[in-house]
Amino acid sequence: MKLNTVCWSLFQTGILLCLPAFAQQPVSQITTDADTRKILERIEAGDVNALAAAATSGKKVFVPSLKAQLHDPKKKLHKEVTLLQVGLAKAGETQQLQQISCELNFGNSSDRLDAMRKIESVGGWFAISNMAEFLKDDRRYTSVFGGGIGALQDYALQILPKLVPPPPLHRRKRSYSITQK
């Protein structure tokens, strides 16, 4: 019985000591939440700059608002399809990632060029893996594209360095020792 009372007292003391720490939020978190609310309100009001800020952020918190704008023809920013698509793709939405990939691989010359720009904006593994496909020694990628557009491989070679971070400047020297027996 006495051990139970001691444990309960320690538990209560721990709660009382930790509660103020859990109740405090860092100032940056508060600012971020306020900024997020402002951006969401401005998107609802039809501000394309707020839409651009949400789209380039890649934050999942904006996904419901971006989807609503994309799917509801009555929404003020419904016609900003490219910006909405890139924003959702950047936030990791599978449907938009697949759409962009299909545009890149199966679209006409104009669609493919637009898809490359979208992929550059999305970035990350998705962009790198899609653009790396065009590095293959394949006539479809190395020949000049229709409509006065250069080879897809040339565009991939221009975009990939922007997506892949440079290697470290200095590599650690490894010391190898050869022991003879």
FIKOLZA-1660 file (N, C-alpha, C; in steps of 0.1 Angstrom, whole numbers, plus 5000, padded with zeros to 4 digits):
% residues 181
   i   px   py   pz ch aa at
   1 5008 4988 5000  A  M  N
   1 5000 5000 5000  A  M CA
   1 5009 5012 5000  A  M  C
   2 5019 5012 5008  A  K  N
   2 5028 5024 5009  A  K CA
   2 5035 5026 4995  A  K  C
   3 5040 5016 4988  A  L  N
   3 5046 5017 4975  A  L CA
   3 5037 5023 4965  A  L  C
   4 5024 5019 4966  A  N  N
   4 5014 5025 4956  A  N CA
   4 5013 5040 4958  A  N  C
   5 5013 5044 4971  A  T  N
   5 5011 5059 4974  A  T CA
   5 5023 5066 4969  A  T  C
   6 5035 5061 4971  A  V  N
   6 5048 5068 4967  A  V CA
   6 5048 5069 4952  A  V  C
   7 5044 5058 4945  A  C  N
   7 5044 5059 4930  A  C CA
   7 5034 5069 4925  A  C  C
   8 5022 5070 4932  A  W  N
   8 5012 5079 4928  A  W CA
   8 5017 5094 4930  A  W  C
   9 5024 5096 4941  A  S  N
   9 5029 5109 4944  A  S CA
   9 5039 5113 4934  A  S  C
  10 5048 5104 4930  A  L  N
  10 5058 5107 4920  A  L CA
  10 5052 5110 4906  A  L  C
  11 5042 5103 4903  A  F  N
  11 5035 5105 4890  A  F CA
  11 5028 5119 4890  A  F  C
  12 5022 5123 4901  A  Q  N
  12 5015 5136 4902  A  Q CA
  12 5026 5147 4901  A  Q  C
  13 5037 5145 4908  A  T  N
  13 5048 5155 4908  A  T CA
  13 5053 5156 4893  A  T  C
  14 5055 5145 4887  A  G  N
  14 5060 5145 4873  A  G CA
  14 5051 5153 4864  A  G  C
  15 5038 5150 4865  A  I  N
  15 5028 5157 4857  A  I CA
  15 5029 5172 4860  A  I  C
  16 5029 5176 4872  A  L  N
  16 5029 5190 4876  A  L CA
  16 5042 5197 4870  A  L  C
  17 5053 5190 4871  A  L  N
  17 5066 5196 4866  A  L CA
  17 5066 5197 4851  A  L  C
  18 5060 5187 4844  A  C  N
  18 5061 5187 4829  A  C CA
  18 5050 5194 4822  A  C  C
  19 5039 5197 4828  A  L  N
  19 5028 5203 4822  A  L CA
  19 5031 5217 4817  A  L  C
  20 5038 5226 4824  A  P  N
  20 5041 5239 4818  A  P CA
  20 5050 5238 4806  A  P  C
  21 5059 5228 4806  A  A  N
  21 5068 5226 4794  A  A CA
  21 5060 5222 4782  A  A  C
  22 5050 5213 4783  A  F  N
  22 5041 5209 4772  A  F CA
  22 5032 5220 4767  A  F  C
  23 5028 5229 4776  A  A  N
  23 5019 5240 4773  A  A CA
  23 5026 5251 4765  A  A  C
  24 5039 5252 4766  A  Q  N
  24 5046 5263 4758  A  Q CA
  24 5049 5258 4744  A  Q  C
  25 5046 5267 4735  A  Q  N
  25 5049 5265 4721  A  Q CA
  25 5061 5274 4717  A  Q  C
  26 5070 5270 4709  A  P  N
  26 5080 5279 4704  A  P CA
  26 5074 5290 4696  A  P  C
  27 5080 5302 4696  A  V  N
  27 5075 5314 4689  A  V CA
  27 5074 5311 4674  A  V  C
  28 5084 5304 4669  A  S  N
  28 5084 5301 4654  A  S CA
  28 5072 5293 4650  A  S  C
  29 5067 5283 4659  A  Q  N
  29 5056 5275 4656  A  Q CA
  29 5043 5284 4656  A  Q  C
  30 5042 5293 4665  A  I  N
  30 5030 5302 4666  A  I CA
  30 5030 5311 4653  A  I  C
  31 5041 5316 4649  A  T  N
  31 5042 5324 4637  A  T CA
  31 5039 5316 4625  A  T  C
  32 5044 5304 4624  A  T  N
  32 5041 5295 4613  A  T CA
  32 5026 5293 4612  A  T  C
  33 5019 5290 4623  A  D  N
  33 5005 5287 4623  A  D CA
  33 4997 5299 4618  A  D  C
  34 5001 5311 4623  A  A  N
  34 4995 5323 4619  A  A CA
  34 4997 5326 4604  A  A  C
  35 5009 5324 4600  A  D  N
  35 5012 5326 4585  A  D CA
  35 5004 5316 4577  A  D  C
  36 5003 5304 4581  A  T  N
  36 4995 5294 4574  A  T CA
  36 4981 5298 4573  A  T  C
  37 4975 5303 4584  A  R  N
  37 4961 5307 4584  A  R CA
  37 4959 5319 4574  A  R  C
  38 4968 5328 4574  A  K  N
  38 4967 5339 4565  A  K CA
  38 4968 5335 4551  A  K  C
  39 4977 5326 4548  A  I  N
  39 4978 5321 4534  A  I CA
  39 4965 5314 4530  A  I  C
  40 4960 5305 4539  A  L  N
  40 4947 5298 4536  A  L CA
  40 4936 5308 4533  A  L  C
  41 4935 5318 4541  A  E  N
  41 4924 5329 4540  A  E CA
  41 4926 5336 4526  A  E  C
  42 4938 5339 4523  A  R  N
  42 4941 5346 4510  A  R CA
  42 4938 5337 4498  A  R  C
  43 4941 5324 4499  A  I  N
  43 4938 5315 4488  A  I CA
  43 4922 5315 4486  A  I  C
  44 4915 5314 4497  A  E  N
  44 4900 5314 4496  A  E CA
  44 4895 5327 4490  A  E  C
  45 4902 5338 4493  A  A  N
  45 4898 5351 4487  A  A CA
  45 4902 5352 4472  A  A  C
  46 4910 5342 4467  A  G  N
  46 4914 5343 4453  A  G CA
  46 4927 5349 4450  A  G  C
  47 4936 5350 4460  A  D  N
  47 4949 5356 4458  A  D CA
  47 4959 5346 4452  A  D  C
  48 4963 5348 4440  A  V  N
  48 4972 5339 4433  A  V CA
  48 4986 5338 4439  A  V  C
  49 4990 5349 4445  A  N  N
  49 5003 5350 4452  A  N CA
  49 5003 5340 4464  A  N  C
  50 4992 5340 4471  A  A  N
  50 4991 5331 4483  A  A CA
  50 4991 5317 4478  A  A  C
  51 4984 5314 4467  A  L  N
  51 4984 5301 4461  A  L CA
  51 4998 5297 4457  A  L  C
  52 5006 5306 4452  A  A  N
  52 5020 5303 4448  A  A CA
  52 5028 5300 4460  A  A  C
  53 5026 5307 4471  A  A  N
  53 5033 5305 4484  A  A CA
  53 5030 5291 4489  A  A  C
  54 5017 5287 4489  A  A  N
  54 5013 5274 4494  A  A CA
  54 5019 5263 4485  A  A  C
  55 5018 5265 4472  A  A  N
  55 5023 5255 4462  A  A CA
  55 5038 5253 4463  A  A  C
  56 5045 5263 4465  A  T  N
  56 5060 5261 4466  A  T CA
  56 5065 5256 4479  A  T  C
  57 5056 5257 4489  A  S  N
  57 5060 5253 4503  A  S CA
  57 5061 5238 4504  A  S  C
  58 5053 5231 4497  A  G  N
  58 5053 5216 4498  A  G CA
  58 5047 5211 4511  A  G  C
  59 5040 5220 4519  A  K  N
  59 5034 5216 4532  A  K CA
  59 5021 5209 4530  A  K  C
  60 5019 5198 4537  A  K  N
  60 5007 5190 4536  A  K CA
  60 4995 5198 4541  A  K  C
  61 4997 5208 4550  A  V  N
  61 4986 5215 4556  A  V CA
  61 4978 5222 4545  A  V  C
  62 4984 5225 4534  A  F  N
  62 4977 5232 4523  A  F CA
  62 4970 5223 4513  A  F  C
  63 4972 5210 4514  A  V  N
  63 4966 5200 4505  A  V CA
  63 4951 5201 4504  A  V  C
  64 4943 5202 4515  A  P  N
  64 4929 5202 4513  A  P CA
  64 4924 5215 4506  A  P  C
  65 4931 5226 4509  A  S  N
  65 4927 5239 4502  A  S CA
  65 4931 5238 4487  A  S  C
  66 4942 5233 4484  A  L  N
  66 4946 5232 4470  A  L CA
  66 4937 5222 4462  A  L  C
  67 4934 5211 4468  A  K  N
  67 4924 5202 4462  A  K CA
  67 4911 5208 4460  A  K  C
  68 4906 5215 4470  A  A  N
  68 4893 5222 4468  A  A CA
  68 4893 5232 4456  A  A  C
  69 4904 5239 4455  A  Q  N
  69 4905 5249 4444  A  Q CA
  69 4906 5242 4431  A  Q  C
  70 4913 5230 4430  A  L  N
  70 4914 5223 4418  A  L CA
  70 4901 5216 4413  A  L  C
  71 4894 5211 4423  A  H  N
  71 4882 5203 4419  A  H CA
  71 4869 5210 4418  A  H  C
  72 4868 5222 4424  A  D  N
  72 4855 5229 4425  A  D CA
  72 4856 5241 4414  A  D  C
  73 4848 5240 4403  A  P  N
  73 4849 5250 4393  A  P CA
  73 4844 5264 4398  A  P  C
  74 4837 5264 4410  A  K  N
  74 4832 5277 4415  A  K CA
  74 4843 5284 4423  A  K  C
  75 4854 5277 4426  A  K  N
  75 4865 5284 4434  A  K CA
  75 4872 5294 4425  A  K  C
  76 4877 5304 4431  A  K  N
  76 4883 5316 4424  A  K CA
  76 4896 5312 4417  A  K  C
  77 4904 5302 4422  A  L  N
  77 4917 5299 4416  A  L CA
  77 4916 5286 4409  A  L  C
  78 4904 5281 4405  A  H  N
  78 4902 5268 4399  A  H CA
  78 4910 5267 4386  A  H  C
  79 4912 5278 4379  A  K  N
  79 4919 5278 4366  A  K CA
  79 4934 5278 4366  A  K  C
  80 4939 5279 4378  A  E  N
  80 4954 5279 4380  A  E CA
  80 4959 5264 4381  A  E  C
  81 4955 5256 4371  A  V  N
  81 4957 5242 4372  A  V CA
  81 4972 5238 4374  A  V  C
  82 4981 5244 4366  A  T  N
  82 4995 5241 4367  A  T CA
  82 5000 5243 4381  A  T  C
  83 4997 5255 4387  A  L  N
  83 5002 5258 4400  A  L CA
  83 4996 5249 4411  A  L  C
  84 4983 5246 4409  A  L  N
  84 4977 5236 4419  A  L CA
  84 4983 5223 4417  A  L  C
  85 4985 5218 4405  A  Q  N
  85 4991 5205 4403  A  Q CA
  85 5005 5204 4409  A  Q  C
  86 5013 5214 4407  A  V  N
  86 5027 5214 4412  A  V CA
  86 5027 5214 4427  A  V  C
  87 5018 5223 4433  A  G  N
  87 5017 5223 4447  A  G CA
  87 5013 5210 4454  A  G  C
  88 5003 5203 4448  A  L  N
  88 4999 5190 4453  A  L CA
  88 5010 5180 4451  A  L  C
  89 5017 5180 4440  A  A  N
  89 5028 5171 4437  A  A CA
  89 5039 5173 4447  A  A  C
  90 5042 5186 4449  A  K  N
  90 5053 5189 4458  A  K CA
  90 5050 5184 4473  A  K  C
  91 5037 5184 4476  A  A  N
  91 5033 5179 4489  A  A CA
  91 5032 5164 4489  A  A  C
  92 5035 5157 4478  A  G  N
  92 5035 5143 4478  A  G CA
  92 5022 5136 4474  A  G  C
  93 5013 5143 4468  A  E  N
  93 5000 5137 4464  A  E CA
  93 5002 5129 4451  A  E  C
  94 5000 5116 4453  A  T  N
  94 5003 5106 4442  A  T CA
  94 4996 5109 4429  A  T  C
  95 4983 5113 4429  A  Q  N
  95 4976 5115 4416  A  Q CA
  95 4983 5126 4408  A  Q  C
  96 4987 5137 4414  A  Q  N
  96 4994 5147 4407  A  Q CA
  96 5008 5143 4402  A  Q  C
  97 5015 5136 4411  A  L  N
  97 5028 5131 4407  A  L CA
  97 5027 5122 4394  A  L  C
  98 5017 5113 4394  A  Q  N
  98 5015 5104 4383  A  Q CA
  98 5010 5112 4370  A  Q  C
  99 5002 5123 4372  A  Q  N
  99 4998 5131 4360  A  Q CA
  99 5010 5137 4354  A  Q  C
 100 5019 5143 4362  A  I  N
 100 5031 5150 4357  A  I CA
 100 5040 5140 4350  A  I  C
 101 5041 5128 4356  A  S  N
 101 5050 5118 4350  A  S CA
 101 5044 5113 4336  A  S  C
 102 5031 5112 4336  A  C  N
 102 5024 5108 4323  A  C CA
 102 5026 5119 4312  A  C  C
 103 5024 5131 4316  A  E  N
 103 5026 5142 4307  A  E CA
 103 5041 5142 4301  A  E  C
 104 5050 5139 4310  A  L  N
 104 5064 5139 4306  A  L CA
 104 5067 5127 4296  A  L  C
 105 5062 5116 4299  A  N  N
 105 5065 5104 4291  A  N CA
 105 5056 5102 4279  A  N  C
 106 5044 5107 4279  A  F  N
 106 5035 5104 4268  A  F CA
 106 5028 5116 4261  A  F  C
 107 5031 5128 4266  A  G  N
 107 5025 5140 4260  A  G CA
 107 5032 5144 4247  A  G  C
 108 5025 5154 4241  A  N  N
 108 5031 5159 4229  A  N CA
 108 5043 5168 4233  A  N  C
 109 5050 5174 4223  A  S  N
 109 5062 5182 4226  A  S CA
 109 5060 5193 4236  A  S  C
 110 5049 5200 4235  A  S  N
 110 5046 5211 4244  A  S CA
 110 5043 5206 4258  A  S  C
 111 5035 5195 4259  A  D  N
 111 5032 5190 4272  A  D CA
 111 5044 5185 4279  A  D  C
 112 5053 5178 4271  A  R  N
 112 5066 5173 4277  A  R CA
 112 5074 5184 4283  A  R  C
 113 5075 5195 4275  A  L  N
 113 5084 5206 4280  A  L CA
 113 5078 5213 4292  A  L  C
 114 5064 5214 4293  A  D  N
 114 5058 5219 4305  A  D CA
 114 5060 5210 4316  A  D  C
 115 5059 5197 4314  A  A  N
 115 5061 5187 4324  A  A CA
 115 5075 5188 4330  A  A  C
 116 5085 5190 4322  A  M  N
 116 5098 5192 4327  A  M CA
 116 5099 5204 4336  A  M  C
 117 5093 5215 4333  A  R  N
 117 5093 5226 4342  A  R CA
 117 5086 5223 4355  A  R  C
 118 5075 5216 4354  A  K  N
 118 5068 5211 4366  A  K CA
 118 5077 5203 4375  A  K  C
 119 5083 5193 4368  A  I  N
 119 5092 5184 4376  A  I CA
 119 5103 5191 4383  A  I  C
 120 5109 5201 4376  A  E  N
 120 5119 5209 4382  A  E CA
 120 5114 5216 4394  A  E  C
 121 5102 5221 4394  A  S  N
 121 5095 5228 4405  A  S CA
 121 5093 5218 4417  A  S  C
 122 5088 5206 4413  A  V  N
 122 5085 5196 4424  A  V CA
 122 5098 5192 4431  A  V  C
 123 5108 5188 4423  A  G  N
 123 5121 5185 4429  A  G CA
 123 5121 5171 4435  A  G  C
 124 5131 5168 4443  A  G  N
 124 5132 5156 4451  A  G CA
 124 5135 5143 4442  A  G  C
 125 5133 5132 4449  A  W  N
 125 5135 5119 4443  A  W CA
 125 5127 5118 4430  A  W  C
 126 5114 5122 4431  A  F  N
 126 5105 5121 4420  A  F CA
 126 5111 5127 4407  A  F  C
 127 5116 5139 4409  A  A  N
 127 5121 5147 4397  A  A CA
 127 5134 5140 4392  A  A  C
 128 5143 5136 4401  A  I  N
 128 5155 5130 4397  A  I CA
 128 5153 5117 4389  A  I  C
 129 5144 5109 4395  A  S  N
 129 5142 5096 4388  A  S CA
 129 5135 5098 4374  A  S  C
 130 5126 5107 4373  A  N  N
 130 5120 5110 4360  A  N CA
 130 5130 5116 4350  A  N  C
 131 5138 5125 4354  A  M  N
 131 5147 5131 4345  A  M CA
 131 5159 5121 4341  A  M  C
 132 5163 5113 4351  A  A  N
 132 5173 5103 4348  A  A CA
 132 5170 5094 4337  A  A  C
 133 5157 5091 4335  A  E  N
 133 5152 5082 4324  A  E CA
 133 5157 5087 4311  A  E  C
 134 5158 5100 4309  A  F  N
 134 5162 5106 4296  A  F CA
 134 5177 5106 4293  A  F  C
 135 5185 5101 4303  A  L  N
 135 5199 5100 4301  A  L CA
 135 5203 5087 4293  A  L  C
 136 5193 5078 4292  A  K  N
 136 5196 5065 4285  A  K CA
 136 5199 5068 4270  A  K  C
 137 5207 5060 4265  A  D  N
 137 5211 5061 4250  A  D CA
 137 5199 5055 4242  A  D  C
 138 5189 5063 4241  A  D  N
 138 5177 5059 4234  A  D CA
 138 5174 5070 4223  A  D  C
 139 5171 5065 4211  A  R  N
 139 5169 5075 4200  A  R CA
 139 5157 5084 4204  A  R  C
 140 5147 5080 4211  A  R  N
 140 5136 5088 4214  A  R CA
 140 5140 5100 4223  A  R  C
 141 5151 5098 4230  A  Y  N
 141 5155 5109 4240  A  Y CA
 141 5167 5117 4234  A  Y  C
 142 5174 5112 4224  A  T  N
 142 5186 5119 4219  A  T CA
 142 5183 5126 4206  A  T  C
 143 5172 5123 4199  A  S  N
 143 5168 5130 4186  A  S CA
 143 5161 5143 4189  A  S  C
 144 5161 5152 4180  A  V  N
 144 5155 5165 4181  A  V CA
 144 5140 5162 4182  A  V  C
 145 5133 5169 4191  A  F  N
 145 5119 5168 4194  A  F CA
 145 5111 5176 4184  A  F  C
 146 5099 5173 4181  A  G  N
 146 5091 5181 4172  A  G CA
 146 5088 5195 4177  A  G  C
 147 5084 5204 4168  A  G  N
 147 5080 5217 4172  A  G CA
 147 5092 5226 4175  A  G  C
 148 5104 5223 4170  A  G  N
 148 5115 5231 4172  A  G CA
 148 5121 5230 4186  A  G  C
 149 5117 5219 4193  A  I  N
 149 5123 5217 4206  A  I CA
 149 5134 5207 4205  A  I  C
 150 5145 5210 4213  A  G  N
 150 5157 5201 4213  A  G CA
 150 5154 5187 4218  A  G  C
 151 5165 5180 4219  A  A  N
 151 5164 5166 4224  A  A CA
 151 5160 5166 4239  A  A  C
 152 5152 5156 4243  A  L  N
 152 5148 5155 4257  A  L CA
 152 5160 5153 4266  A  L  C
 153 5170 5146 4261  A  Q  N
 153 5182 5144 4268  A  Q CA
 153 5190 5157 4272  A  Q  C
 154 5189 5166 4262  A  D  N
 154 5196 5179 4265  A  D CA
 154 5189 5187 4276  A  D  C
 155 5176 5186 4276  A  Y  N
 155 5168 5193 4287  A  Y CA
 155 5171 5186 4300  A  Y  C
 156 5171 5173 4300  A  A  N
 156 5174 5166 4313  A  A CA
 156 5188 5170 4318  A  A  C
 157 5198 5171 4309  A  L  N
 157 5211 5175 4313  A  L CA
 157 5212 5189 4319  A  L  C
 158 5203 5197 4315  A  Q  N
 158 5202 5211 4320  A  Q CA
 158 5195 5211 4334  A  Q  C
 159 5185 5203 4335  A  I  N
 159 5177 5203 4348  A  I CA
 159 5183 5195 4359  A  I  C
 160 5189 5184 4356  A  L  N
 160 5194 5175 4366  A  L CA
 160 5204 5181 4376  A  L  C
 161 5214 5189 4371  A  P  N
 161 5223 5196 4380  A  P CA
 161 5216 5205 4390  A  P  C
 162 5204 5210 4387  A  K  N
 162 5197 5219 4396  A  K CA
 162 5190 5210 4407  A  K  C
 163 5187 5197 4404  A  L  N
 163 5180 5189 4413  A  L CA
 163 5189 5181 4422  A  L  C
 164 5201 5177 4417  A  V  N
 164 5210 5169 4425  A  V CA
 164 5220 5178 4432  A  V  C
 165 5221 5177 4445  A  P  N
 165 5231 5185 4452  A  P CA
 165 5245 5181 4448  A  P  C
 166 5254 5191 4449  A  P  N
 166 5268 5188 4445  A  P CA
 166 5274 5179 4456  A  P  C
 167 5284 5171 4452  A  P  N
 167 5291 5162 4461  A  P CA
 167 5299 5170 4471  A  P  C
 168 5303 5165 4482  A  P  N
 168 5311 5172 4492  A  P CA
 168 5324 5176 4485  A  P  C
 169 5330 5187 4489  A  L  N
 169 5342 5192 4483  A  L CA
 169 5354 5183 4487  A  L  C
 170 5355 5180 4500  A  H  N
 170 5366 5172 4504  A  H CA
 170 5361 5158 4509  A  H  C
 171 5367 5148 4504  A  R  N
 171 5364 5135 4509  A  R CA
 171 5375 5132 4520  A  R  C
 172 5370 5124 4529  A  R  N
 172 5380 5119 4539  A  R CA
 172 5390 5110 4533  A  R  C
 173 5402 5112 4537  A  K  N
 173 5412 5103 4532  A  K CA
 173 5411 5090 4540  A  K  C
 174 5411 5079 4533  A  R  N
 174 5411 5066 4540  A  R CA
 174 5425 5061 4541  A  R  C
 175 5428 5057 4552  A  S  N
 175 5442 5051 4553  A  S CA
 175 5441 5036 4552  A  S  C
 176 5448 5031 4543  A  Y  N
 176 5448 5016 4541  A  Y CA
 176 5462 5011 4546  A  Y  C
 177 5461 5001 4554  A  S  N
 177 5474 4995 4558  A  S CA
 177 5474 4981 4553  A  S  C
 178 5486 4978 4547  A  I  N
 178 5487 4965 4542  A  I CA
 178 5497 4958 4551  A  I  C
 179 5493 4948 4557  A  T  N
 179 5502 4940 4566  A  T CA
 179 5506 4928 4559  A  T  C
 180 5519 4925 4560  A  Q  N
 180 5524 4913 4554  A  Q CA
 180 5526 4902 4565  A  Q  C
 181 5523 4890 4562  A  K  N
 181 5525 4880 4571  A  K CA
 181 5537 4871 4567  A  K  C
% end
